[in-house]
């Protein structure tokens, strides 16, 4: 599993890479992924700012995130539709799993399950010493 550094201060935030996947968080946060209608640039920038702010001041996490599954939270911009699930590792790492467009009140079960699968894969790869940390 390849993880790309998004921001680093008090916390380090990494985004999981999913090559050839339209929900690749690393491509979304870096600006390499463009939605079909091209409308997410502003919201992506706002989400990135939120991630960077959380990295500098972890107290803001409780104000800007909420849990969506056991040990999984999500970044969201107020009034926005894009979401980035994430989890903690070693108290100083935040791992962003993927991104999705939220269309209803609740986070869809497939998105929750996907975040859980990525979290499980991450810890399995970590145990095998098979994580690639990209700067």
C-alpha positions as CSV (number, residue, x, y, z in Angstrom):
1,X,0.0,0.0,0.0
2,X,1.4,3.4,-1.0
3,X,0.6,6.4,1.2
4,X,1.2,10.0,0.2
5,X,2.1,12.8,2.6
6,X,-0.6,15.5,2.6
7,X,0.5,17.6,5.5
8,X,2.8,17.3,8.5
9,X,3.1,19.3,11.7
10,X,1.8,18.0,15.1
11,X,0.1,15.2,13.2
12,X,1.1,13.7,9.9
13,X,-1.7,13.2,7.4
14,X,-1.3,10.6,4.6
15,X,-3.6,9.7,1.8
16,X,-3.9,6.1,0.6
17,X,-3.3,5.6,-3.1
18,X,-5.7,3.5,-5.1
19,X,-4.3,3.5,-8.7
20,X,-6.9,3.4,-11.5
21,X,-9.6,4.2,-9.0
22,X,-11.8,7.3,-9.4
23,X,-12.0,7.6,-5.6
24,X,-8.2,7.8,-5.0
25,X,-7.8,10.2,-2.1
26,X,-4.2,11.0,-2.9
27,X,-5.2,12.1,-6.4
28,X,-8.1,14.1,-5.1
29,X,-6.1,16.0,-2.5
30,X,-3.2,16.7,-4.9
31,X,-5.6,18.0,-7.6
32,X,-4.7,15.2,-10.1
33,X,-8.3,13.9,-10.1
34,X,-10.9,16.1,-11.8
35,X,-14.6,15.3,-11.6
36,X,-16.6,14.9,-14.8
37,X,-18.3,18.3,-14.3
38,X,-15.2,20.1,-13.0
39,X,-17.0,21.6,-10.0
40,X,-14.9,20.4,-7.1
41,X,-11.8,22.6,-7.2
42,X,-13.1,25.0,-4.6
43,X,-14.4,22.3,-2.3
44,X,-11.2,20.3,-2.7
45,X,-9.2,23.4,-1.7
46,X,-11.4,23.9,1.4
47,X,-11.1,20.3,2.3
48,X,-7.3,20.5,2.0
49,X,-7.2,23.6,4.2
50,X,-9.3,21.7,6.7
51,X,-6.9,18.7,6.7
52,X,-3.9,21.1,7.1
53,X,-5.6,22.9,10.0
54,X,-6.3,19.6,11.7
55,X,-2.6,18.6,11.2
56,X,-1.5,21.8,13.0
57,X,-4.2,21.9,15.7
58,X,-5.7,18.4,16.4
59,X,-8.3,20.0,18.7
60,X,-10.2,21.1,15.6
61,X,-10.8,17.5,14.6
62,X,-13.7,17.3,17.1
63,X,-15.3,20.4,15.5
64,X,-14.9,19.4,11.9
65,X,-15.2,15.6,11.9
66,X,-17.5,12.9,13.2
67,X,-17.4,9.1,13.3
68,X,-19.0,7.1,10.5
69,X,-17.9,3.6,11.7
70,X,-15.8,2.0,14.4
71,X,-12.6,4.0,14.5
72,X,-13.3,5.8,11.2
73,X,-14.0,9.5,11.0
74,X,-14.6,11.8,8.1
75,X,-13.5,15.2,7.0
76,X,-16.2,17.4,5.6
77,X,-16.6,21.0,4.6
78,X,-19.7,22.7,5.9
79,X,-22.2,22.8,3.1
80,X,-20.0,20.7,0.9
81,X,-20.7,17.2,-0.6
82,X,-17.2,15.7,-0.7
83,X,-16.2,13.5,2.2
84,X,-12.8,11.9,3.2
85,X,-12.9,9.1,5.7
86,X,-9.9,8.7,7.9
87,X,-8.5,6.8,10.9
88,X,-5.7,7.2,13.4
89,X,-2.5,5.2,13.7
90,X,0.1,5.6,16.5
91,X,-1.7,8.7,17.9
92,X,0.2,11.0,15.5
93,X,-0.8,9.7,12.1
94,X,-4.0,10.3,10.2
95,X,-4.6,8.0,7.3
96,X,-7.2,9.2,4.7
97,X,-8.8,6.2,3.0
98,X,-10.6,7.6,0.0
99,X,-13.1,10.3,-1.0
100,X,-16.7,10.2,-2.0
101,X,-19.7,12.5,-2.8
102,X,-22.3,12.3,-0.1
103,X,-25.8,12.7,-1.6
104,X,-28.0,11.9,1.4
105,X,-28.3,12.4,5.2
106,X,-26.3,9.4,6.2
107,X,-22.9,8.1,5.0
108,X,-23.7,5.2,2.6
109,X,-22.9,1.7,4.0
110,X,-20.6,0.9,1.0
111,X,-18.5,3.9,1.8
112,X,-18.3,2.9,5.5
113,X,-17.3,-0.6,4.5
114,X,-14.7,0.6,2.0
115,X,-13.1,2.7,4.7
116,X,-13.1,-0.2,7.1
117,X,-11.5,-2.5,4.4
118,X,-8.8,0.0,3.7
119,X,-8.1,0.4,7.4
120,X,-7.8,-3.4,7.8
121,X,-5.5,-3.6,4.7
122,X,-3.4,-0.8,6.1
123,X,-2.8,-2.5,9.5
124,X,-2.2,-5.9,7.8
125,X,0.4,-4.3,5.5
126,X,1.9,-2.4,8.4
127,X,2.4,-5.7,10.3
128,X,4.1,-7.1,7.1
129,X,6.2,-4.0,6.8
130,X,4.8,-3.5,3.4
131,X,3.7,0.2,3.5
132,X,5.3,2.7,1.1
133,X,5.6,6.1,2.7
134,X,5.8,8.8,-0.1
135,X,6.7,12.4,0.6
